[in-house]
Amino acid sequence: MAVDSISSQYASYTPTTLKGQQLDQKDFLRLMTAQLSQQDPFNPVDNQQMVAQMAQFSSLAGVSETNSVLKTISDQLTAQTALLKDIKAATPAATTITTQEG
């Protein structure tokens, strides 16, 4: 497979242009299509390599989704903690009454 032909198609994707952005499933499919269309028909990509690439992308997508969910949970916990601090600050301190039995 000619790497130059694929890299020329995606020359605009440089680390500086991708800063702050993430590649998604659409980008993966575009790269995979380019890889398949540029491969040598007499020497195709090994099926195991292709499956491994798809499995890696699937795993990455799962990790990204997990990170997103954990970020949401963290934000909710932060908001709840702040709310509890406000409630505690607004509540007068309870006085403890001690009794002597005797």
Steps between C-alpha positions, in 0.01 A plus 500: 500500500630840412518706815580816308166496319307467827706754686453751218122465531521582870781754489270760657478284814811615676557499876455878509163490322378213718596667825194490723313273257449127500473261212165327497340203330447694178874575480584137570268380223645757260855381576400134474330563164808680372718214622284241325474698176877552482609145578662271247239245381772235471627567852195603709509599864497204734152434642642467852657844476172651380302335780763613752467860380121487528525345848738775610262766374208332673696486824597864467137598440400313816769672705395840365137431593606387848704819545201708395271325749757529780542872427123546530495310830792705630324826408184384677694402814677836501166682474349287779800560725473874447128484576562306821764753607248782443234314700746435782605866504136616514403259779566626851730280699308258720581527866552178681312459824668288756309357787631359818337200638552433856 
